[in-house]
Amino acid sequence: MKKNIKKSLMVLTVLATPITVNAVSDNNDAQAAQVKETAKKQAVTTTTAKQNTTNKQTTTKQSTTTTKQATTSKAAAKKVGWTQVGNTWYYYNAQGQQVKNAWVGSYWLGSDGKMASNTWVDGGKYYVGSQGWWVKDAKKTAQTAKSTTTTKSTATSANKSGWSKVGNTWYYYDAKGNQVKNAWIGSYWLGSDGKMATNSWVDGGKYFVGNQGWWVKDAKKTSESAKTTKSTTTTAKKSGWVQTGNVWYHYDSKGALTKNAWVGSYWLGSDGKMVTNGWVDGGKYYVGKQGWWVKDAQKGGKAQGGEAASNQYTGHYKVTGLYIPVYDSNGKILSHISQGTIIFKDNRASASGRIPVQVAGLVGYVNPSQVQAVNSSTTFIPDYVSDGKYVYHRYSKNSSVRVAHHHSSMQVGKSYYSADGINFGSFKLDHPFQFSNLKTKTNYTAADINKLYTLMGASNSMLAGKGATFKAAEQKYGVNALYLVAHSALESAWGKSNIAKAKNNFFGIAAYDSSPYTSATKFDNVDAGILGAARWINEKYLSNSSYPARGAHLGNKVSGMNVNYATAPHWGESIASIMFDANEKLGRKDK
């Protein structure tokens, strides 16, 4: 596949020997640093309930998937990110300044810089629980504590205090060591025997708690009462959450498909599919790309965290600068986009002299001096077209990538337009691989990968015959091997680019837009280029909870690697398209 979009890395690093890596500085360090700033009130969890992983287990009853981890690995004189002092959390911005009286993700930093917990914040508008998380629908009564989640960790002292686990059962002991019974502890109910209740009506039958023990909002005394955490059901009779491809469904206790109803924070549509990126429940609520309800979403094209909530566009612009920042309404940089990109203007008002735009799912603002107004009569506007079997995203009249299977709502040959490639007004397009977890292993073997290079006409590539190395990288660093093949294919033209040949750099590492060849990292040999890149990508983007990581998936300009790895807004989609093509050629073993 011929690469038709530029890329840029927003981060630099030095790998340890024996892999040779040259440290390179970014010419726009100030801007790149600003990318670290999290959009106000944006969810910062990097894993979702839809992932069929062990983070859904209740062994520890602790939240282990938030970005609020102390940044100790890069201990420097200047503190950056989350820092824990004793039992208190603080946050420092990219300049090392302590953040006060502001949101960082779902957490509120008070006037003293401390992360607030169990209190009303932001002028009394919102309530945060014992973990600092914002509590939806909290009310200013004594009942507030019923919607607050507490961390349960096994008591280890001689005098039991707090949560204690015996076998598979949780108990709670007060400060004096007395076992709590018939009472709420956070969102958990302790019964008359002291056991934490699950999957039952409690507190005189007024409330329902699910299989994790959490209070379930709006539960009804029907067979659908078990509104619990999503986990894939493997029994012969479907019950609970079930994933088919990239789509989630929910079945009640009798095996009936749930439709037109809430299950926890997720909405099931009239076809039974869990809805994403759309208005639901009679248009009263908006759910984002993970299916989560989005607080304060507005029907004018603005949604939580810069995620597009509208498909209404009023014009188009073309980026004229080498790469330019996209800002939020407060002037913070959300991401960067590359020269030549066509972006969509929407109907929001300008902010600080900047014009409102959407691109690759991102809703933000750009400086008018860095873009040029264009129209379809003089400039090709990227579109999506179906041939009846596949859907193609056309970047220009002569270049396109295959992104998905044909959608029944699309007419063959007709142009469809979307700022995120997902929402098309009357329908949504499913993109295999673009939002899949890159920490999961591919079903393809080393032999399959070797075969792929022949099928793609790349048998003379430097990477041909390196299937075993790609699988070794997957095994050692936990990075999907098919993704590594696709990423290297995009960045190195299947191992045939000048940078690949001269520097064994197949992943565009440090190949900045301003000086791609000169700045690109050099590796000792082909194997080092594959393994070293896998290690670096895993450490920086897939297993990291702070900048530059934005989730362990390719994504777009809202979430995933694409936010900070590349300025090309459809970089993630392009790699996903190669994975899609490979999967089609090799027998669809992964989807």
C-alpha positions as CSV (number, residue, x, y, z in Angstrom):
1,M,0.0,0.0,0.0
2,K,1.3,3.4,-0.9
3,K,1.4,5.7,2.0
4,N,-0.3,9.0,1.3
5,I,-0.3,10.8,4.7
6,K,2.5,12.3,6.7
7,K,3.3,11.4,10.2
8,S,5.0,12.9,13.2
9,L,5.9,11.6,16.6
10,M,5.3,13.8,19.5
11,V,7.6,12.1,22.0
12,L,11.2,11.1,22.2
13,T,12.9,8.4,24.2
14,V,16.2,6.6,24.5
15,L,16.2,2.8,24.6
16,A,18.8,0.8,26.5
17,T,21.4,-1.3,24.8
18,P,21.8,-3.5,22.9
19,I,19.3,-1.7,20.8
20,T,20.7,1.6,19.4
21,V,18.5,4.6,19.6
22,N,19.4,8.2,19.1
23,A,17.7,10.8,21.3
24,V,16.0,13.5,19.2
25,S,14.3,16.7,20.5
26,D,11.1,18.0,19.1
27,N,11.2,21.5,17.5
28,N,7.9,22.2,19.2
29,D,8.5,21.1,22.7
30,A,6.3,23.7,24.2
31,Q,3.4,22.6,22.1
32,A,4.1,18.9,22.6
33,A,4.2,19.5,26.3
34,Q,0.8,21.1,26.2
35,V,-0.6,18.0,24.7
36,K,-0.2,16.4,28.1
37,E,-3.0,18.5,29.5
38,T,-6.2,16.5,29.9
39,A,-9.4,18.0,28.7
40,K,-11.6,19.1,31.6
41,K,-13.9,16.4,32.9
42,Q,-12.7,13.9,30.3
43,A,-12.8,10.3,31.5
44,V,-9.2,9.1,32.0
45,T,-9.7,5.4,32.3
46,T,-7.7,3.7,29.6
47,T,-9.5,0.3,29.8
48,T,-13.2,-0.2,29.4
49,A,-15.8,-2.5,30.7
50,K,-16.1,-4.0,27.2
51,Q,-12.6,-5.6,27.4
52,N,-12.9,-9.2,28.3
53,T,-9.9,-9.1,30.7
54,T,-9.1,-9.8,34.2
55,N,-9.8,-6.3,35.4
56,K,-13.4,-7.3,35.7
57,Q,-12.5,-9.8,38.5
58,T,-13.5,-8.9,42.0
59,T,-10.5,-10.4,43.7
60,T,-9.1,-7.2,45.1
61,K,-12.1,-4.9,44.7
62,Q,-9.7,-2.1,43.9
63,S,-9.7,0.3,41.0
64,T,-6.5,-0.5,39.1
65,T,-7.2,0.9,35.7
66,T,-7.2,4.7,36.3
67,T,-4.4,7.0,35.2
68,K,-4.0,8.1,38.7
69,Q,-0.7,6.3,39.3
70,A,2.3,8.0,40.9
71,T,4.8,9.0,38.3
72,T,7.9,7.6,39.9
73,S,9.5,6.0,36.9
74,K,10.7,9.3,35.5
75,A,11.7,10.8,38.8
76,A,13.1,14.2,38.0
77,A,13.6,17.5,39.8
78,K,10.4,18.8,38.2
79,K,7.2,16.9,39.1
80,V,4.8,16.1,36.3
81,G,1.5,14.3,36.4
82,W,0.0,12.5,39.4
83,T,2.1,12.3,42.6
84,Q,1.1,10.6,45.9
85,V,2.3,12.0,49.2
86,G,1.2,9.7,52.0
87,N,-2.5,9.0,51.3
88,T,-3.0,12.2,49.4
89,W,-2.8,12.7,45.6
90,Y,-1.6,15.9,43.9
91,Y,-1.3,16.8,40.2
92,Y,1.4,18.8,38.5
93,N,1.0,20.2,34.9
94,A,3.6,20.0,32.2
95,Q,5.5,23.0,33.6
96,G,5.7,21.3,37.0
97,Q,3.1,23.6,38.6
98,Q,0.6,22.2,41.1
99,V,-2.9,22.2,39.8
100,K,-5.5,23.7,42.1
101,N,-9.3,24.4,41.9
102,A,-9.6,22.4,38.6
103,W,-10.6,19.1,37.1
104,V,-8.0,16.6,35.9
105,G,-10.0,13.9,34.2
106,S,-12.7,12.8,36.6
107,Y,-10.8,14.1,39.7
108,W,-11.1,17.5,41.4
109,L,-8.1,19.3,42.8
110,G,-9.0,21.6,45.7
111,S,-7.6,25.0,46.7
112,D,-4.8,23.2,48.5
113,G,-4.0,21.1,45.5
114,K,-5.2,17.9,47.2
115,M,-7.4,15.5,45.2
116,A,-10.9,15.8,46.8
117,S,-12.8,12.8,48.0
118,N,-16.2,12.3,49.7
119,T,-17.3,15.9,49.2
120,W,-19.1,18.4,47.0
121,V,-16.7,20.3,44.6
122,D,-16.6,22.8,41.8
123,G,-18.8,25.3,43.6
124,G,-21.0,22.5,45.0
125,K,-22.1,21.4,41.5
126,Y,-20.6,17.9,41.7
127,Y,-20.0,15.2,44.3
128,V,-16.9,13.0,44.3
129,G,-16.7,9.7,46.2
130,S,-14.0,8.1,48.3
131,Q,-11.9,7.4,45.3
132,G,-12.2,10.9,44.0
133,W,-14.5,9.8,41.2
134,W,-17.4,12.0,40.2
135,V,-20.7,10.4,41.3
136,K,-23.5,10.6,38.8
137,D,-26.9,11.8,40.2
138,A,-25.5,12.4,43.7
139,K,-28.0,14.3,45.9
140,K,-27.2,16.6,48.8
141,T,-28.7,14.3,51.5
142,A,-27.5,11.6,53.8
143,Q,-28.1,9.2,51.0
144,T,-25.1,10.6,49.0
145,A,-22.9,7.9,50.4
146,K,-25.0,5.3,48.7
147,S,-23.6,6.2,45.3
148,T,-20.1,6.5,46.3
149,T,-17.7,3.6,45.6
150,T,-15.1,2.7,48.3
151,T,-12.0,0.7,47.8
152,K,-12.1,-2.7,49.4
153,S,-8.7,-4.1,50.4
154,T,-8.1,-7.0,52.7
155,A,-7.4,-5.9,56.3
156,T,-4.1,-7.1,57.4
157,S,-3.8,-5.8,61.0
158,A,-4.4,-7.9,64.1
159,N,-7.5,-5.7,64.9
160,K,-9.6,-6.0,61.8
161,S,-10.6,-2.7,60.4
162,G,-12.1,-2.0,56.9
163,W,-12.7,-4.6,54.3
164,S,-11.7,-8.2,54.9
165,K,-12.1,-11.1,52.5
166,V,-12.8,-14.7,53.7
167,G,-12.9,-17.1,50.9
168,N,-15.0,-15.5,48.3
169,T,-17.0,-13.4,50.7
170,W,-16.3,-9.8,51.8
171,Y,-16.9,-8.4,55.3
172,Y,-16.5,-4.9,56.8
173,Y,-15.2,-4.0,60.2
174,D,-15.5,-0.5,61.8
175,A,-12.7,1.4,63.4
176,K,-13.3,-0.5,66.7
177,G,-13.1,-3.9,65.0
178,N,-16.8,-4.5,65.1
179,Q,-18.4,-6.3,62.1
180,V,-20.8,-4.1,60.2
181,K,-24.3,-5.5,59.5
182,N,-27.4,-4.3,57.9
183,A,-25.7,-1.1,56.7
184,W,-24.3,0.6,53.6
185,I,-20.5,1.0,53.2
186,G,-20.2,3.2,50.1
187,S,-22.1,1.5,47.3
188,Y,-22.0,-1.9,49.1
189,W,-24.6,-3.5,51.4
190,L,-23.7,-5.6,54.4
191,G,-26.4,-8.1,55.3
192,S,-27.7,-9.4,58.6
193,D,-24.8,-12.0,58.6
194,G,-22.2,-9.3,57.8
195,K,-21.7,-10.6,54.3
196,M,-21.5,-8.1,51.4
197,A,-24.6,-8.7,49.3
198,T,-24.6,-9.5,45.6
199,N,-27.3,-9.9,43.0
200,S,-30.1,-9.2,45.5
201,W,-32.5,-6.6,46.8
202,V,-31.3,-5.0,50.0
203,D,-32.1,-2.4,52.6
204,G,-35.7,-3.5,53.0
205,G,-36.0,-4.2,49.3
206,K,-35.5,-0.6,48.3
207,Y,-32.3,-1.1,46.3
208,F,-30.7,-3.7,44.1
209,V,-27.0,-4.6,44.1
210,G,-25.4,-6.5,41.2
211,N,-22.8,-9.3,41.0
212,Q,-20.0,-6.9,42.0
213,G,-22.0,-5.7,45.0
214,W,-22.5,-2.3,43.5
215,W,-25.8,-0.5,43.9
216,V,-27.7,-0.6,40.6
217,K,-29.4,2.7,39.7
218,D,-33.1,2.4,38.6
219,A,-33.2,-1.4,38.9
220,K,-36.7,-2.8,38.6
221,K,-38.1,-5.9,40.3
222,T,-38.2,-8.0,37.1
223,S,-36.0,-10.6,35.5
224,E,-33.8,-7.8,34.4
225,S,-32.8,-6.9,37.9
226,A,-29.4,-8.3,37.4
227,K,-28.1,-5.1,35.8
228,T,-24.4,-5.8,36.4
229,T,-20.9,-5.4,35.0
230,K,-20.4,-6.5,31.4
231,S,-18.6,-9.8,31.1
232,T,-18.7,-12.2,28.2
233,T,-21.0,-15.2,28.9
234,T,-19.6,-18.6,27.8
235,T,-22.5,-20.8,28.9
236,A,-24.7,-22.6,26.4
237,K,-27.7,-20.3,27.4
238,K,-26.9,-16.7,26.7
239,S,-27.2,-14.5,29.8
240,G,-25.7,-11.1,30.6
241,W,-23.3,-9.3,28.2
242,V,-22.2,-11.1,25.0
243,Q,-19.8,-9.7,22.4
244,T,-20.3,-10.6,18.7
245,G,-17.5,-9.1,16.6
246,N,-17.2,-5.6,17.8
247,V,-20.8,-5.4,18.9
248,W,-22.2,-5.9,22.5
249,Y,-25.6,-7.4,23.3
250,H,-27.3,-8.1,26.5
251,Y,-29.5,-11.1,27.4
252,D,-31.7,-11.2,30.5
253,S,-31.8,-14.2,32.9
254,K,-34.3,-16.0,30.6
255,G,-32.0,-15.6,27.6
256,A,-34.2,-12.9,26.0
257,L,-32.3,-10.1,24.1
258,T,-32.6,-6.8,25.8
259,K,-33.8,-3.9,23.6
260,N,-34.7,-0.3,24.0
261,A,-33.5,-0.3,27.6
262,W,-30.6,0.8,29.9
263,V,-28.4,-1.9,31.4
264,G,-26.2,0.0,33.9
265,S,-24.8,3.0,32.0
266,Y,-25.3,1.4,28.6
267,W,-28.2,1.7,26.2
268,L,-29.4,-1.2,24.1
269,G,-31.1,-0.1,20.9
270,S,-34.2,-1.5,19.1
271,D,-31.9,-4.1,17.4
272,G,-30.4,-5.1,20.7
273,K,-27.0,-3.6,19.9
274,M,-25.3,-1.5,22.6
275,V,-25.3,2.1,21.2
276,T,-22.2,4.2,20.8
277,N,-21.8,7.8,19.7
278,G,-25.4,8.6,19.7
279,W,-28.4,10.1,21.4
280,V,-30.6,7.5,23.1
281,D,-33.6,7.0,25.3
282,G,-35.8,9.3,23.3
283,G,-33.0,11.7,22.6
284,K,-32.6,12.6,26.3
285,Y,-29.0,11.2,26.8
286,Y,-25.8,11.0,24.7
287,V,-23.5,7.9,24.9
288,G,-19.9,8.1,23.6
289,K,-17.7,5.8,21.7
290,Q,-17.4,3.3,24.6
291,G,-21.2,3.4,25.1
292,W,-20.9,5.4,28.3
293,W,-23.4,8.1,29.1
294,V,-21.8,11.5,28.5
295,K,-22.6,14.1,31.1
296,D,-23.7,17.6,29.8
297,A,-23.6,16.5,26.1
298,Q,-25.2,19.2,23.9
299,K,-27.0,18.7,20.6
300,G,-25.0,21.4,18.9
301,G,-22.0,19.3,18.1
302,K,-20.2,19.4,21.5
303,A,-19.7,16.4,23.6
304,Q,-17.6,15.3,26.6
305,G,-13.9,15.2,26.1
306,G,-13.9,16.6,22.6
307,E,-15.9,13.7,21.1
308,A,-18.2,14.5,18.2
309,A,-21.9,14.3,19.0
310,S,-23.2,15.7,15.8
311,N,-22.8,15.0,12.1
312,Q,-23.8,18.6,11.0
313,Y,-21.0,20.3,9.1
314,T,-21.2,23.8,7.6
315,G,-18.0,23.9,5.6
316,H,-14.4,22.6,5.1
317,Y,-10.9,23.8,5.7
318,K,-7.5,22.6,4.6
319,V,-4.5,22.7,7.0
320,T,-1.8,24.9,5.5
321,G,0.8,24.7,8.3
322,L,3.3,21.8,8.6
323,Y,1.2,20.6,11.5
324,I,-1.1,22.6,13.7
325,P,-2.7,22.3,17.1
326,V,-6.3,21.7,17.8
327,Y,-7.5,23.5,21.0
328,D,-10.4,23.1,23.4
329,S,-12.6,26.1,24.3
330,N,-10.2,27.1,27.1
331,G,-7.1,27.2,24.8
332,K,-5.5,23.9,25.9
333,I,-4.0,21.8,23.1
334,L,-5.9,18.5,22.5
335,S,-3.8,17.2,19.6
336,H,-2.0,18.1,16.4
337,I,-3.0,17.5,12.8
338,S,-0.8,17.4,9.7
339,Q,-0.5,19.7,6.6
340,G,-3.0,19.1,3.8
341,T,-5.7,17.6,6.1
342,I,-9.3,18.4,5.2
343,I,-11.2,19.3,8.3
344,F,-14.9,19.9,8.9
345,K,-16.3,23.2,10.2
346,D,-19.3,22.9,12.5
347,N,-22.0,25.2,13.7
348,R,-20.5,26.1,17.1
349,A,-19.5,29.6,18.0
350,S,-15.9,30.7,17.8
351,A,-13.8,30.7,21.0
352,S,-10.9,33.1,21.6
353,G,-10.8,34.0,17.9
354,R,-10.5,30.3,16.9
355,I,-12.9,28.6,14.6
356,P,-14.8,25.4,15.5
357,V,-13.9,22.3,13.6
358,Q,-14.2,18.5,13.7
359,V,-11.6,16.0,12.5
360,A,-11.1,12.3,13.1
361,G,-13.7,12.4,15.9
362,L,-12.1,15.4,17.6
363,V,-14.2,18.5,18.3
364,G,-12.1,21.6,18.9
365,Y,-10.9,24.9,17.6
366,V,-8.1,26.0,15.2
367,N,-6.4,29.3,14.4
368,P,-7.9,30.7,11.2
369,S,-4.5,31.8,10.0
370,Q,-3.4,28.1,9.9
371,V,-6.2,26.8,7.6
372,Q,-7.7,27.7,4.3
373,A,-11.4,27.5,3.4
374,V,-12.1,25.1,0.6
375,N,-15.2,23.6,-1.1
376,S,-16.0,20.6,-3.2
377,S,-16.0,22.5,-6.5
378,T,-12.3,23.2,-6.2
379,T,-11.0,20.6,-3.7
380,F,-11.7,16.9,-3.2
381,I,-13.5,16.3,0.1
382,P,-12.6,12.9,1.6
383,D,-15.5,10.6,1.5
384,Y,-16.6,7.0,2.2
385,V,-17.8,4.8,-0.7
386,S,-19.0,1.2,-0.8
387,D,-18.6,-1.2,-3.7
388,G,-21.2,-3.5,-2.3
389,K,-18.7,-5.7,-0.4
390,Y,-16.3,-3.3,1.3
391,V,-16.3,0.4,2.4
392,Y,-13.4,2.6,1.3
393,H,-12.2,5.9,2.8
394,R,-11.0,8.0,-0.1
395,Y,-8.4,10.5,1.0
396,S,-8.2,11.8,-2.6
397,K,-9.6,11.0,-6.0
398,N,-6.7,8.5,-6.5
399,S,-6.0,7.2,-3.1
400,S,-8.1,5.2,-0.6
401,V,-8.0,2.5,2.1
402,R,-10.4,-0.3,2.7
403,V,-11.8,0.2,6.2
404,A,-14.9,-2.0,6.7
405,H,-17.4,-4.4,5.3
406,H,-20.3,-3.0,3.3
407,H,-23.1,-1.4,5.3
408,S,-26.7,-2.2,4.3
409,S,-27.6,1.5,4.6
410,M,-25.1,2.6,2.0
411,Q,-25.8,2.8,-1.7
412,V,-23.1,1.5,-4.0
413,G,-20.9,4.2,-5.4
414,K,-22.5,7.0,-3.4
415,S,-20.3,9.4,-1.4
416,Y,-20.9,9.6,2.3
417,Y,-19.2,12.1,4.6
418,S,-18.3,11.9,8.2
419,A,-15.8,13.8,10.5
420,D,-15.1,10.7,12.5
421,G,-15.7,7.9,10.0
422,I,-18.2,6.3,12.4
423,N,-21.3,8.5,12.5
424,F,-23.1,9.0,9.2
425,G,-26.4,10.5,10.4
426,S,-28.7,7.6,9.8
427,F,-26.2,4.8,10.5
428,K,-22.9,4.0,12.1
429,L,-20.0,2.2,10.5
430,D,-18.1,-0.5,12.3
431,H,-14.3,-0.3,11.9
432,P,-12.7,-3.7,12.7
433,F,-9.3,-3.3,14.4
434,Q,-9.2,0.5,14.8
435,F,-10.5,0.4,18.4
436,S,-9.5,-3.2,19.3
437,N,-7.1,-3.8,22.2
438,L,-3.5,-4.0,20.9
439,K,-2.4,-5.9,24.0
440,T,-4.3,-9.0,22.8
441,K,-2.5,-11.7,20.8
442,T,-3.3,-12.4,17.1
443,N,-4.5,-15.8,16.1
444,Y,-2.0,-15.8,13.2
445,T,1.2,-17.8,13.4
446,A,4.7,-16.9,12.3
447,A,4.1,-19.0,9.1
448,D,0.9,-17.0,8.4
449,I,2.8,-13.7,8.7
450,N,5.5,-14.9,6.4
451,K,2.8,-15.9,3.9
452,L,1.3,-12.5,4.1
453,Y,4.3,-10.8,2.6
454,T,4.0,-12.9,-0.5
455,L,0.2,-12.2,-0.7
456,M,0.9,-8.5,-0.4
457,G,3.6,-8.6,-3.1
458,A,6.3,-7.8,-0.6
459,S,8.4,-11.0,-0.8
460,N,11.5,-9.0,-1.4
461,S,11.0,-6.9,1.7
462,M,13.5,-6.7,4.5
463,L,10.7,-7.9,6.8
464,A,9.8,-10.9,4.7
465,G,10.5,-14.1,6.6
466,K,10.5,-12.3,10.0
467,G,7.2,-13.8,11.2
468,A,9.0,-15.5,14.1
469,T,10.5,-12.2,15.2
470,F,7.1,-10.5,15.1
471,K,5.6,-13.3,17.2
472,A,8.6,-13.1,19.6
473,A,7.9,-9.4,20.0
474,E,4.2,-10.3,20.7
475,Q,5.2,-12.9,23.3
476,K,7.9,-10.8,25.0
477,Y,6.3,-7.4,25.1
478,G,2.6,-8.2,24.8
479,V,2.0,-6.3,21.5
480,N,-0.3,-7.8,18.9
481,A,1.9,-9.2,16.1
482,L,-0.6,-8.5,13.3
483,Y,-0.7,-4.8,14.4
484,L,3.1,-4.7,14.4
485,V,3.1,-6.0,10.8
486,A,0.5,-3.4,9.7
487,H,2.2,-0.5,11.5
488,S,5.6,-1.3,10.0
489,A,3.9,-1.7,6.6
490,L,2.4,1.8,6.7
491,E,5.5,3.5,8.0
492,S,8.1,1.7,5.9
493,A,6.2,0.8,2.7
494,W,6.4,-2.9,3.7
495,G,10.0,-2.6,4.6
496,K,11.1,-0.9,1.4
497,S,11.5,2.8,2.4
498,N,14.8,4.6,2.6
499,I,14.6,5.0,6.3
500,A,13.9,1.3,6.7
501,K,16.8,0.3,4.5
502,A,19.3,2.7,6.0
503,K,18.3,2.6,9.6
504,N,16.2,-0.5,10.2
505,N,13.5,1.8,11.4
506,F,10.2,0.3,10.3
507,F,7.8,2.2,12.6
508,G,8.6,5.9,11.9
509,I,10.1,6.3,15.4
510,A,11.4,9.9,15.7
511,A,10.7,10.5,12.0
512,Y,9.4,14.0,12.6
513,D,7.5,15.9,9.9
514,S,10.2,18.5,9.7
515,S,13.1,16.1,9.2
516,P,11.9,12.5,8.8
517,Y,15.1,10.9,7.5
518,T,17.6,12.9,9.6
519,S,15.8,12.6,12.9
520,A,14.6,8.9,12.5
521,T,16.0,6.5,15.1
522,K,18.6,4.0,13.9
523,F,18.5,0.3,14.9
524,D,21.4,-2.2,14.6
525,N,19.6,-4.7,12.5
526,V,16.1,-5.9,11.3
527,D,15.3,-7.9,14.4
528,A,16.4,-5.1,16.7
529,G,14.2,-2.7,14.7
530,I,11.1,-5.0,15.3
531,L,11.8,-5.9,18.9
532,G,13.0,-2.5,19.9
533,A,10.0,-0.8,18.4
534,A,7.6,-3.3,20.1
535,R,9.2,-2.6,23.5
536,W,9.1,1.2,23.0
537,I,5.5,1.2,21.8
538,N,4.4,-1.0,24.7
539,E,6.1,1.1,27.3
540,K,5.0,4.4,25.9
541,Y,1.6,3.8,24.5
542,L,0.1,0.5,25.5
543,S,1.0,-0.1,29.1
544,N,1.4,3.6,30.2
545,S,-1.3,5.6,32.0
546,S,0.1,9.0,31.3
547,Y,1.3,11.1,28.4
548,P,1.7,10.2,25.5
549,A,-0.6,7.2,26.0
550,R,-4.3,7.6,25.4
551,G,-5.5,4.0,25.4
552,A,-4.1,0.7,24.1
553,H,-5.7,0.9,20.6
554,L,-5.0,2.7,17.3
555,G,-8.0,5.0,17.7
556,N,-8.3,8.5,16.1
557,K,-7.7,12.0,17.4
558,V,-9.9,11.5,20.4
559,S,-8.4,8.3,21.9
560,G,-5.7,5.8,21.3
561,M,-2.2,6.0,19.8
562,N,-3.3,8.3,17.0
563,V,-3.7,11.3,19.5
564,N,0.0,11.7,20.2
565,Y,1.9,9.2,17.9
566,A,1.1,10.8,14.6
567,T,-0.2,14.2,13.3
568,A,-2.0,12.4,10.4
569,P,-5.6,12.3,11.7
570,H,-6.4,9.0,9.9
571,W,-3.1,7.3,10.8
572,G,-4.9,4.8,13.1
573,E,-7.5,4.1,10.5
574,S,-4.8,3.5,7.9
575,I,-3.0,0.9,10.0
576,A,-6.3,-0.7,10.9
577,S,-7.1,-1.0,7.2
578,I,-3.9,-3.0,6.6
579,M,-4.9,-5.3,9.5
580,F,-8.3,-5.6,7.9
581,D,-6.8,-6.5,4.5
582,A,-4.4,-9.0,6.0
583,N,-7.2,-10.6,7.9
584,E,-9.3,-11.0,4.8
585,K,-6.4,-12.5,2.9
586,L,-5.4,-14.9,5.7
587,G,-8.9,-16.3,6.4
588,R,-10.4,-14.0,9.0
589,K,-8.9,-15.8,12.0
590,D,-9.0,-12.6,14.1
591,K,-12.5,-11.4,13.5
